[in-house]
């Protein structure tokens, strides 16, 4: 998560924290944390390139199941076979961030020995990440920005069928 956050943050490694602030019962902030840059770990140019590649994984590649209409999602799938080889057991993962053009959250889902016939990260972990991203960004009030294609797909005209019979 820290590595992916560095890619999303223009190559800056940020000091991680779990709690942003602590408030009392009246809503007064008792203590808070501010974002702190530890160091530059990759160049801003490399970060921009990586963000584009990772967004392509979701928009055009194996991470399509993490796609969320109205949000630009970037991420990477992962699937590894557990030892001993041939055991039929896998670890599946998906690591993503969104919105890709203004990152707000990073989500990692790891499934140890997923059940069923699908075990690839793209099939079992990516949809979970997509759902978490959608719910979290909606909760945070991050406005969706639909592409023209998404808007075309959303336009459905329903004729007025009031007073018509089933055959009509």
N, CA, C and O of each residue as an XYZ file, in Angstrom:
672
protein
N       0.831     -1.188      0.000
C       0.000      0.000      0.000
C       0.877      1.253      0.000
O       0.574      2.235     -0.678
N       1.961      1.204      0.767
C       2.865      2.360      0.809
C       3.517      2.590     -0.549
O       3.647      3.731     -0.992
N       3.926      1.514     -1.207
C       4.544      1.643     -2.533
C       3.544      2.204     -3.542
O       3.878      3.104     -4.312
N       2.318      1.675     -3.540
C       1.302      2.156     -4.473
C       0.963      3.608     -4.173
O       0.753      4.400     -5.092
N       0.908      3.963     -2.901
C       0.639      5.352     -2.526
C       1.728      6.280     -3.045
O       1.443      7.401     -3.465
N       2.970      5.819     -3.016
C       4.079      6.622     -3.540
C       3.927      6.866     -5.028
O       4.187      7.969     -5.510
N       3.508      5.847     -5.755
C       3.262      6.002     -7.193
C       2.143      7.017     -7.407
O       2.257      7.900     -8.257
N       1.067      6.893     -6.639
C      -0.094      7.774     -6.794
C       0.195      9.209     -6.358
O      -0.445     10.142     -6.842
N       1.148      9.393     -5.454
C       1.455     10.721     -4.895
C       2.600     11.425     -5.603
O       3.327     12.194     -4.974
N       2.775     11.187     -6.867
C       3.824     11.885     -7.607
C       5.222     11.417     -7.261
O       6.197     12.134     -7.484
N       5.324     10.200     -6.709
C       6.624      9.638     -6.365
C       7.071      9.935     -4.950
O       8.182      9.575     -4.559
N       6.218     10.588     -4.179
C       6.572     10.946     -2.798
C       6.134      9.856     -1.830
O       4.972      9.448     -1.820
N       7.068      9.393     -1.024
C       6.765      8.453      0.048
C       6.232      9.261      1.226
O       6.918     10.133      1.759
N       5.007      8.960      1.621
C       4.368      9.685      2.719
C       4.450      8.860      3.997
O       4.434      7.630      3.960
N       4.538      9.550      5.117
C       4.513      8.871      6.409
C       3.092      8.341      6.609
O       2.137      9.118      6.593
N       2.943      7.034      6.796
C       1.586      6.490      6.945
C       1.010      6.765      8.336
O       1.738      6.824      9.327
N      -0.298      6.930      8.384
C      -0.997      7.022      9.654
C      -2.376      6.424      9.480
O      -2.921      6.408      8.376
N      -2.936      5.934     10.563
C      -4.245      5.284     10.539
C      -5.344      6.292     10.850
O      -6.377      6.311     10.182
N      -5.129      7.120     11.849
C      -6.138      8.059     12.308
C      -5.717      9.471     11.913
O      -4.625      9.925     12.253
N      -6.602     10.157     11.192
C      -6.306     11.526     10.774
C      -6.466     12.506     11.931
O      -5.644     13.405     12.109
N      -7.534     12.329     12.722
C      -7.751     13.229     13.851
C      -8.603     12.543     14.913
O      -9.294     11.559     14.650
N      -8.531     13.093     16.115
C      -9.333     12.608     17.235
C     -10.140     13.803     17.750
O      -9.598     14.873     18.028
N     -11.450     13.584     17.866
C     -12.342     14.654     18.325
C     -12.995     14.260     19.639
O     -13.161     13.078     19.938
N     -13.364     15.277     20.424
C     -14.118     14.992     21.640
C     -15.596     14.856     21.287
O     -15.973     14.954     20.119
N     -16.434     14.628     22.304
C     -17.857     14.381     22.064
C     -18.587     15.574     21.449
O     -19.666     15.417     20.877
N     -17.997     16.770     21.566
C     -18.606     17.973     20.998
C     -18.086     18.293     19.591
O     -18.488     19.285     18.983
N     -17.184     17.435     19.081
C     -16.643     17.642     17.746
C     -15.390     18.481     17.692
O     -14.884     18.769     16.607
N     -14.873     18.883     18.855
C     -13.630     19.647     18.892
C     -12.448     18.723     18.640
O     -12.346     17.663     19.258
N     -11.561     19.112     17.745
C     -10.407     18.275     17.408
C      -9.393     18.345     18.541
O      -8.890     19.413     18.890
N      -9.107     17.170     19.106
C      -8.162     17.066     20.221
C      -6.730     16.931     19.704
O      -5.805     17.532     20.249
N      -6.560     16.134     18.646
C      -5.251     15.997     18.008
C      -5.471     15.617     16.551
O      -6.497     15.040     16.190
N      -4.496     15.948     15.729
C      -4.618     15.633     14.307
C      -3.236     15.391     13.709
O      -2.214     15.802     14.258
N      -3.241     14.717     12.577
C      -2.012     14.429     11.846
C      -2.074     15.156     10.509
O      -3.130     15.232      9.881
N      -0.953     15.681     10.087
C      -0.844     16.342      8.784
C      -0.010     15.455      7.866
O       0.893     14.759      8.330
N      -0.305     15.476      6.565
C       0.515     14.689      5.639
C       1.985     15.091      5.733
O       2.317     16.276      5.744
N       2.859     14.086      5.802
C       4.285     14.331      5.942
C       5.041     13.542      4.874
O       4.920     12.319      4.800
N       5.816     14.240      4.053
C       6.626     13.592      3.028
C       7.898     13.055      3.686
O       8.610     13.796      4.363
N       8.182     11.766      3.485
C       9.405     11.162      4.005
C      10.549     11.432      3.032
O      11.613     11.912      3.424
N      10.313     11.113      1.747
C      11.319     11.391      0.712
C      10.704     11.102     -0.669
O       9.643     10.488     -0.779
N      11.396     11.558     -1.701
C      11.008     11.285     -3.090
C      11.616      9.935     -3.461
O      12.839      9.789     -3.451
N      10.774      8.933     -3.794
C      11.299      7.600     -4.081
C      11.363      7.277     -5.576
O      12.171      6.450     -5.999
N      10.522      7.921     -6.366
C      10.606      7.848     -7.829
C      10.331      9.253     -8.357
O       9.756     10.087     -7.658
N      10.740      9.500     -9.574
C      10.529     10.838    -10.131
C       9.048     11.079    -10.411
O       8.275     10.135    -10.577
N       8.668     12.339    -10.460
C       7.292     12.697    -10.786
C       6.924     12.180    -12.171
O       5.786     11.771    -12.402
N       7.889     12.198    -13.097
C       7.650     11.699    -14.454
C       7.371     10.195    -14.444
O       6.449      9.729    -15.115
N       8.160      9.442    -13.690
C       7.938      7.994    -13.584
C       6.592      7.716    -12.925
O       5.873      6.805    -13.335
N       6.252      8.496    -11.910
C       4.960      8.354    -11.246
C       3.818      8.550    -12.242
O       2.871      7.764    -12.269
N       3.908      9.583    -13.047
C       2.858      9.874    -14.033
C       2.718      8.722    -15.029
O       1.604      8.328    -15.375
N       3.841      8.190    -15.485
C       3.828      7.055    -16.412
C       3.194      5.833    -15.762
O       2.357      5.162    -16.366
N       3.597      5.548    -14.526
C       3.061      4.389    -13.810
C       1.561      4.531    -13.568
O       0.818      3.560    -13.713
N       1.110      5.726    -13.201
C      -0.320      5.951    -12.986
C      -1.116      5.673    -14.255
O      -2.191      5.077    -14.203
N      -0.591      6.101    -15.375
C      -1.246      5.855    -16.656
C      -1.317      4.361    -16.961
O      -2.353      3.856    -17.394
N      -0.212      3.660    -16.733
C      -0.179      2.211    -16.963
C      -1.168      1.503    -16.040
O      -1.914      0.629    -16.481
N      -1.174      1.877    -14.766
C      -2.060      1.232    -13.790
C      -3.526      1.546    -14.061
O      -4.394      0.713    -13.797
N      -3.811      2.723    -14.580
C      -5.185      3.029    -14.963
C      -5.597      2.176    -16.160
O      -6.746      1.745    -16.253
N      -4.655      1.934    -17.078
C      -4.916      1.068    -18.224
C      -5.207     -0.366    -17.823
O      -5.961     -1.055    -18.510
N      -4.627     -0.831    -16.728
C      -4.915     -2.186    -16.231
C      -6.411     -2.325    -15.948
O      -7.004     -3.373    -16.207
N      -7.015     -1.265    -15.418
C      -8.436     -1.307    -15.073
C      -9.319     -0.972    -16.275
O     -10.352     -1.611    -16.476
N      -8.934      0.007    -17.063
C      -9.791      0.427    -18.184
C      -9.702     -0.505    -19.382
O     -10.663     -0.628    -20.142
N      -8.557     -1.166    -19.561
C      -8.365     -1.981    -20.774
C      -7.791     -3.364    -20.518
O      -7.796     -4.199    -21.421
N      -7.297     -3.632    -19.320
C      -6.565     -4.869    -19.078
C      -7.257     -5.834    -18.143
O      -8.484     -5.882    -18.063
N      -6.443     -6.601    -17.437
C      -6.933     -7.667    -16.579
C      -7.666     -7.202    -15.340
O      -8.320     -8.006    -14.676
N      -7.573     -5.929    -15.012
C      -8.243     -5.422    -13.815
C      -9.604     -4.808    -14.085
O     -10.101     -4.029    -13.271
N     -10.225     -5.148    -15.229
C     -11.509     -4.548    -15.609
C     -12.596     -4.726    -14.551
O     -13.515     -3.911    -14.468
N     -12.501     -5.771    -13.752
C     -13.530     -6.020    -12.744
C     -13.469     -5.042    -11.577
O     -14.340     -5.075    -10.707
N     -12.464     -4.174    -11.537
C     -12.389     -3.121    -10.515
C     -12.927     -1.797    -11.056
O     -12.954     -0.801    -10.333
N     -13.349     -1.778    -12.307
C     -13.846     -0.570    -12.961
C     -15.101     -0.051    -12.255
O     -15.987     -0.827    -11.896
N     -15.166      1.255    -12.061
C     -16.321      1.898    -11.440
C     -16.725      3.075    -12.312
O     -15.929      3.990    -12.522
N     -17.951      3.064    -12.823
C     -18.419      4.163    -13.671
C     -18.333      5.483    -12.919
O     -18.780      5.604    -11.778
N     -17.748      6.464    -13.587
C     -17.661      7.800    -13.021
C     -16.398      8.064    -12.216
O     -16.119      9.211    -11.867
N     -15.634      7.026    -11.917
C     -14.375      7.195    -11.199
C     -13.257      6.553    -12.002
O     -13.410      5.448    -12.520
N     -12.140      7.245    -12.101
C     -10.971      6.678    -12.768
C     -10.207      5.850    -11.742
O      -9.665      6.385    -10.774
N     -10.170      4.546    -11.962
C      -9.537      3.612    -11.033
C      -8.252      3.088    -11.661
O      -8.222      2.774    -12.851
N      -7.195      2.994    -10.866
C      -5.915      2.430    -11.301
C      -5.582      1.276    -10.374
O      -5.937      1.304     -9.196
N      -4.901      0.257    -10.894
C      -4.561     -0.849    -10.007
C      -3.786     -1.956    -10.672
O      -3.435     -1.882    -11.850
N      -3.526     -2.993     -9.885
C      -2.755     -4.144    -10.349
C      -3.302     -5.407     -9.725
O      -3.583     -5.457     -8.527
N      -3.450     -6.431    -10.556
C      -3.897     -7.740    -10.092
C      -2.713     -8.555     -9.590
O      -1.559     -8.267     -9.910
N      -3.016     -9.566     -8.807
C      -1.971    -10.479     -8.350
C      -2.545    -11.856     -8.090
O      -3.616    -11.996     -7.499
N      -1.826    -12.868     -8.534
C      -2.206    -14.256     -8.276
C      -0.927    -15.048     -8.058
O      -0.013    -14.993     -8.880
N      -0.859    -15.776     -6.968
C       0.307    -16.625     -6.732
C      -0.145    -17.987     -6.244
O      -1.131    -18.118     -5.519
N       0.599    -18.991     -6.660
C       0.292    -20.362     -6.249
C       0.997    -20.649     -4.929
O       2.172    -20.330     -4.748
N       0.250    -21.259     -4.015
C       0.832    -21.593     -2.716
C       1.662    -22.879     -2.838
O       1.468    -23.685     -3.748
N       2.571    -23.036     -1.910
C       3.393    -24.243     -1.856
C       2.627    -25.354     -1.145
O       1.845    -25.039     -0.248
N       2.791    -26.590     -1.473
C       3.604    -27.065     -2.586
C       2.877    -26.853     -3.915
O       1.648    -26.888     -3.981
N       3.662    -26.634     -4.967
C       3.080    -26.429     -6.297
C       2.177    -27.613     -6.640
O       2.465    -28.764     -6.309
N       1.081    -27.289     -7.311
C       0.137    -28.334     -7.684
C      -0.910    -28.599     -6.618
O      -1.770    -29.462     -6.793
N      -0.847    -27.863     -5.512
C      -1.810    -28.065     -4.421
C      -3.194    -27.533     -4.770
O      -4.187    -27.883     -4.133
N      -3.245    -26.675     -5.798
C      -4.519    -26.080     -6.184
C      -4.948    -24.942     -5.274
O      -6.105    -24.523     -5.300
N      -4.021    -24.444     -4.475
C      -4.324    -23.336     -3.587
C      -3.554    -22.096     -4.030
O      -2.390    -22.174     -4.424
N      -4.239    -20.940     -3.955
C      -3.685    -19.698     -4.462
C      -3.926    -18.550     -3.492
O      -4.781    -18.631     -2.610
N      -3.168    -17.495     -3.669
C      -3.409    -16.221     -3.006
C      -3.701    -15.225     -4.122
O      -2.898    -15.049     -5.038
N      -4.851    -14.582     -4.033
C      -5.295    -13.643     -5.060
C      -5.381    -12.250     -4.461
O      -5.776    -12.081     -3.308
N      -5.005    -11.248     -5.263
C      -5.027     -9.891     -4.731
C      -5.333     -8.868     -5.811
O      -5.211     -9.127     -7.008
N      -5.733     -7.708     -5.342
C      -5.851     -6.534     -6.200
C      -5.537     -5.325     -5.335
O      -6.049     -5.182     -4.225
N      -4.686     -4.460     -5.868
C      -4.270     -3.234     -5.195
C      -4.617     -2.080     -6.113
O      -4.115     -2.006     -7.235
N      -5.470     -1.177     -5.649
C      -5.890     -0.085     -6.512
C      -6.019      1.237     -5.782
O      -6.081      1.285     -4.553
N      -6.060      2.323     -6.572
C      -6.292      3.649     -6.007
C      -7.234      4.422     -6.908
O      -7.378      4.123     -8.093
N      -7.878      5.431     -6.315
C      -8.843      6.217     -7.077
C      -9.087      7.544     -6.362
O      -8.822      7.667     -5.166
N      -9.586      8.519     -7.086
C      -9.563      8.629     -8.538
C      -8.119      8.705     -9.048
O      -7.256      9.304     -8.406
N      -7.875      8.110    -10.172
C      -6.512      8.032    -10.711
C      -5.920      9.409    -10.977
O      -4.707      9.591    -10.880
N      -6.766     10.378    -11.311
C      -6.275     11.720    -11.621
C      -6.174     12.622    -10.383
O      -5.611     13.714    -10.462
N      -6.709     12.181     -9.256
C      -6.621     12.924     -7.991
C      -6.774     11.925     -6.852
O      -7.810     11.912     -6.187
N      -5.773     11.093     -6.613
C      -5.902      9.973     -5.671
C      -6.338     10.402     -4.273
O      -5.775     11.315     -3.670
N      -7.363      9.705     -3.783
C      -7.891      9.947     -2.441
C      -7.741      8.716     -1.545
O      -7.544      8.840     -0.336
N      -7.835      7.529     -2.150
C      -7.785      6.293     -1.365
C      -6.978      5.229     -2.097
O      -6.886      5.222     -3.324
N      -6.401      4.337     -1.313
C      -5.735      3.142     -1.813
C      -6.409      1.967     -1.124
O      -6.655      2.007      0.081
N      -6.711      0.915     -1.891
C      -7.378     -0.261     -1.348
C      -6.611     -1.507     -1.761
O      -6.265     -1.677     -2.930
N      -6.348     -2.374     -0.793
C      -5.707     -3.667     -1.049
C      -6.615     -4.760     -0.516
O      -7.015     -4.741      0.648
N      -6.937     -5.718     -1.384
C      -7.695     -6.900     -0.976
C      -6.850     -8.114     -1.298
O      -6.413     -8.296     -2.434
N      -6.618     -8.952     -0.282
C      -5.875    -10.200     -0.443
C      -6.785    -11.334     -0.006
O      -7.313    -11.325      1.106
N      -6.965    -12.301     -0.877
C      -7.796    -13.467     -0.578
C      -6.897    -14.694     -0.535
O      -6.313    -15.081     -1.547
N      -6.790    -15.292      0.620
C      -5.958    -16.477      0.817
C      -6.828    -17.705      0.571
O      -7.795    -17.952      1.291
N      -6.466    -18.468     -0.458
C      -7.161    -19.693     -0.843
C      -8.641    -19.432     -1.133
O      -9.514    -19.965     -0.448
N      -8.921    -18.607     -2.154
C     -10.328    -18.369     -2.497
C     -11.000    -19.672     -2.944
O     -10.374    -20.523     -3.576
N     -12.259    -19.807     -2.611
C     -13.024    -21.017     -2.962
C     -13.652    -20.848     -4.334
O     -13.879    -19.727     -4.790
N     -13.931    -21.964     -4.988
C     -14.568    -21.935     -6.294
C     -13.555    -22.152     -7.399
O     -12.375    -22.388     -7.143
N     -14.026    -22.069     -8.614
C     -13.159    -22.336     -9.761
C     -12.303    -21.132    -10.145
O     -11.228    -21.297    -10.723
N     -12.772    -19.916     -9.828
C     -11.994    -18.721    -10.130
C     -11.085    -18.398     -8.954
O     -11.536    -18.330     -7.810
N      -9.824    -18.204     -9.238
C      -8.883    -17.866     -8.170
C      -7.959    -16.723     -8.565
O      -7.120    -16.310     -7.764
N      -8.091    -16.208     -9.769
C      -7.236    -15.112    -10.215
C      -7.633    -13.816     -9.512
O      -8.813    -13.570     -9.266
N      -6.641    -12.995     -9.193
C      -6.910    -11.708     -8.564
C      -7.864    -10.863     -9.370
O      -8.686    -10.135     -8.812
N      -7.759    -10.957    -10.691
C      -8.639    -10.181    -11.566
C     -10.096    -10.606    -11.451
O     -11.002     -9.807    -11.690
N     -10.318    -11.858    -11.085
C     -11.683    -12.383    -11.026
C     -12.305    -12.276     -9.626
O     -13.502    -12.014     -9.502
N     -11.503    -12.477     -8.578
C     -12.088    -12.539     -7.238
C     -11.759    -11.327     -6.358
O     -12.584    -10.937     -5.531
N     -10.595    -10.734     -6.513
C     -10.219     -9.606     -5.650
C     -10.578     -8.261     -6.283
O     -11.003     -7.344     -5.580
N     -10.412     -8.133     -7.595
C     -10.678     -6.850     -8.262
C     -12.114     -6.363     -8.065
O     -12.307     -5.177     -7.794
N     -13.133     -7.223     -8.189
C     -14.494     -6.716     -7.968
C     -14.724     -6.203     -6.544
O     -15.476     -5.251     -6.339
N     -14.081     -6.829     -5.570
C     -14.209     -6.382     -4.179
C     -13.609     -4.986     -4.033
O     -14.203     -4.114     -3.398
N     -12.434     -4.776     -4.619
C     -11.794     -3.466     -4.568
C     -12.682     -2.424     -5.254
O     -12.855     -1.321     -4.736
N     -13.240     -2.765     -6.402
C     -14.137     -1.840     -7.098
C     -15.311     -1.423     -6.229
O     -15.675     -0.247     -6.187
N     -15.905     -2.393     -5.533
C     -17.037     -2.090     -4.645
C     -16.613     -1.200     -3.483
O     -17.325     -0.262     -3.125
N     -15.458     -1.490     -2.893
C     -14.967     -0.685     -1.777
C     -14.673      0.740     -2.248
O     -15.025      1.707     -1.573
N     -14.029      0.863     -3.402
C     -13.719      2.192     -3.943
C     -14.996      2.972     -4.199
O     -15.095      4.138     -3.819
N     -15.969      2.347     -4.835
C     -17.226      3.038     -5.138
C     -17.918      3.511     -3.852
O     -18.312      4.672     -3.749
N     -18.062      2.620     -2.890
C     -18.740      2.980     -1.639
C     -17.972      4.055     -0.867
O     -18.576      4.983     -0.330
N     -16.647      3.931     -0.812
C     -15.843      4.869     -0.033
C     -15.838      6.257     -0.661
O     -16.008      7.253      0.043
N     -15.646      6.336     -1.977
C     -15.634      7.651     -2.630
C     -17.003      8.316     -2.540
O     -17.093      9.532     -2.372
N     -18.059      7.530     -2.651
C     -19.411      8.098     -2.487
C     -19.567      8.630     -1.062
O     -20.084      9.731     -0.867
N     -19.125      7.858     -0.064
C     -19.189      8.293      1.339
C     -18.380      9.569      1.563
O     -18.801     10.453      2.309
N     -17.223      9.660      0.918
C     -16.353     10.832      1.062
C     -16.877     12.052      0.302
O     -16.366     13.158      0.474
N     -17.883     11.856     -0.527
C     -18.448     12.956     -1.290
C     -17.659     13.306     -2.538
O     -17.785     14.414     -3.059
N     -16.841     12.368     -3.029
C     -16.086     12.594     -4.254
C     -17.049     12.453     -5.431
O     -17.642     11.396     -5.647
N     -17.190     13.533     -6.180
C     -18.153     13.568     -7.279
C     -17.686     12.705     -8.448
O     -16.509     12.711     -8.810
N     -18.613     11.976     -9.022
C     -18.308     11.169    -10.208
C     -18.119     12.083    -11.404
O     -18.775     13.118    -11.527
N     -17.209     11.680    -12.283
C     -16.982     12.402    -13.526
C     -17.086     11.376    -14.655
O     -16.131     10.665    -14.965
N     -18.260     11.323    -15.252
C     -18.535     10.321    -16.280
C     -17.870     10.688    -17.596
O     -17.814     11.861    -17.966
N     -17.369      9.687    -18.298
C     -16.841      9.884    -19.642
C     -18.023     10.004    -20.602
O     -19.158      9.692    -20.239
N     -17.757     10.452    -21.815
C     -18.820     10.537    -22.818
C     -19.420      9.158    -23.076
O     -20.635      9.025    -23.222
N     -18.579      8.143    -23.133
C     -19.062      6.778    -23.370
C     -19.972      6.311    -22.232
O     -21.009      5.695    -22.477
N     -19.581      6.605    -20.985
C     -20.412      6.230    -19.847
C     -21.752      6.962    -19.891
O     -22.785      6.389    -19.546
N     -21.737      8.224    -20.314
C     -22.979      8.990    -20.414
C     -23.888      8.426    -21.503
O     -25.104      8.356    -21.323
N     -23.302      8.025    -22.633
C     -24.104      7.423    -23.707
C     -24.757      6.135    -23.229
O     -25.925      5.875    -23.520
N     -23.995      5.329    -22.491
C     -24.525      4.063    -21.979
C     -25.628      4.296    -20.961
O     -26.506      3.449    -20.799
N     -25.599      5.430    -20.273
C     -26.571      5.713    -19.222
C     -27.880      6.267    -19.774
O     -28.907      6.216    -19.097
N     -27.854      6.791    -20.989
C     -29.055      7.385    -21.561
C     -29.980      6.294    -22.102
O     -29.696      5.661    -23.118
N     -31.086      6.094    -21.399
C     -32.076      5.105    -21.801
C     -33.422      5.815    -21.836
O     -33.860      6.386    -20.837
N     -34.069      5.774    -22.984
C     -35.378      6.401    -23.117
C     -36.453      5.342    -22.980
O     -36.447      4.335    -23.687
N     -37.367      5.580    -22.069
C     -38.464      4.648    -21.826
C     -39.738      5.293    -22.343
O     -40.096      6.390    -21.914
N     -40.424      4.628    -23.256
C     -41.670      5.221    -23.759
C     -42.746      5.195    -22.673
O     -42.694      4.374    -21.756
N     -43.712      6.092    -22.783
C     -44.836      6.127    -21.850
C     -45.751      4.962    -22.166
O     -46.289      4.884    -23.271
N     -45.938      4.063    -21.226
C     -46.786      2.887    -21.441
C     -48.033      2.951    -20.562
O     -48.739      1.956    -20.398
N     -48.293      4.110    -20.008
C     -49.461      4.267    -19.152
C     -50.734      3.987    -19.948
O     -50.919      4.519    -21.043
N     -51.609      3.146    -19.390
C     -52.885      2.829    -20.022
C     -52.807      1.855    -21.176
O     -53.830      1.589    -21.808
N     -51.648      1.313    -21.480
C     -51.488      0.380    -22.602
C     -51.654     -1.052    -22.081
O     -51.394     -1.346    -20.914
N     -52.086     -1.911    -22.966
C     -52.203     -3.321    -22.606
C     -50.845     -3.985    -22.721
O     -49.914     -3.408    -23.284
N     -50.726     -5.189    -22.194
C     -49.454     -5.915    -22.263
C     -49.049     -6.145    -23.727
O     -47.866     -6.054    -24.057
N     -49.992     -6.432    -24.584
C     -49.693     -6.658    -25.998
C     -49.213     -5.369    -26.676
O     -48.308     -5.408    -27.510
N     -49.815     -4.229    -26.320
C     -49.411     -2.957    -26.910
C     -48.005     -2.605    -26.505
O     -47.490     -1.562    -26.908
